[in-house]
Amino acid sequence: MNMTRRELLQNVAVLLGGSIVGGSVFSISGCKSTDKQVNALFNESQVAYMNEIADTILPTTSSPGAKTANVGNFMAVMVLDCYTEKDQKVFLDGLKKIDELSDKQFHTSFVKADPKQRTELLTALDKEQKEYQAKKTKEDPSHYFRMMKELTVLGYFSSKEGATQALRYLPVPGKYDGSYPYKKGDKAWATS
């Protein structure tokens, strides 16, 4: 059974309790996703920039990182096709803000910053977004870094690299086994 991106997002939103930014919007808005990397909101350099942000969030370890999975492209498509104009603006302003913060703190753009500087900057932004999310009202938009982080995780684990190399994967799943042995440190299962 092939699953469309819309069906995938609906299922992930339900699994995460609708916590994905716009998760409920994905399921009711009829998110019509294209596969265009460069689109009305993003150019090639912005997609490459988003890949760098995503790869700092999920770097290469024993499995490929977010950049290998081209999560920047996924972000570009999802923000254009599935985010409201208000959330698109928050996201785009956030991309600018990350570069401004990097320039202010390290005197270089985020893309030119070394991995340690990138991690330091995004770690501070993660703390900031958690504090913001805890205090925001229902009408307030989500924090831009929250959006980027959620799209990174969703894009990565729904990619071929994430599903087949970071998770355990059976292309043809077998029967249900509710007491399948689990050892601490085992990868989670990716199923279709």
Residue, then its C-alpha position, 0 to 999 in steps of 0.5 A: m500500500n502506498m501512502t501519500r504525503r498527506e496521509l503520512l502527515q495525518n498519521v504522524a500528527v495523530l501519533l504525536g497528539g497533533s503536536i506538529v506545528g500545523g498538524s491539525v491544519f495538515s489533516i483538514s486543509g487538504c495539504k496538496s504537496t508538490d515535490k518541487q525543491v525550488n519554489a515560490l518561497f525558497n531558492e537553492s541556497q535556502v534549501a542548502y541552508m535548511n539542509e545545514i540546519a537540519d544536519t546540525i539537528l540530526p548529524t551523521t552518526s552510525s546512520p546518515g544525517a539529515k543532509t544526506a536525506n535532503v531534509g531541506n527540500f522536504m522543509a521547503v515543500m512542506v512550508l510552501d504547501c502546508y503552512t499558513e501564510k502566517d507560519q510561512k512568515v515566521f519560518l522565513d523570518g527564523l531563517k534570517k534570524i539564525d544567520e543574524l545570530s550566527d553573525k552576531q555571535f561568531h562573526t560568520s554566517f551559519v553555513k560558514a560556522d564550524p560544527k561546534q558553533r552551529t551546535e552551540l547556537l541551535t542548542a540555545l535556540d532550542k532552550e529558547q523555543k521550549e521556554y516560548q512554547a511553554k508560555k505562548t497562547k493558543e493564538d500565538p504562532s509556534h517558535y520558528f526553531r520548533m517548526m524547523k526541528e519538527l520538520t527535520v525529524l518528520g522529514y528525516f524519519s519519513s525519508k528512505e535513509g531515516a526509515t531504512q538506516a536509522l530505524r529497523y525496517l522490514p519491507v514486507p512486515g510479518k505477523y503482529d507479535g505483541s511480546y517481541p523481545y526488545k533490548k535496550g538500545d534497539k532501534a525503533w521499527a519503521t513500517s509501511 
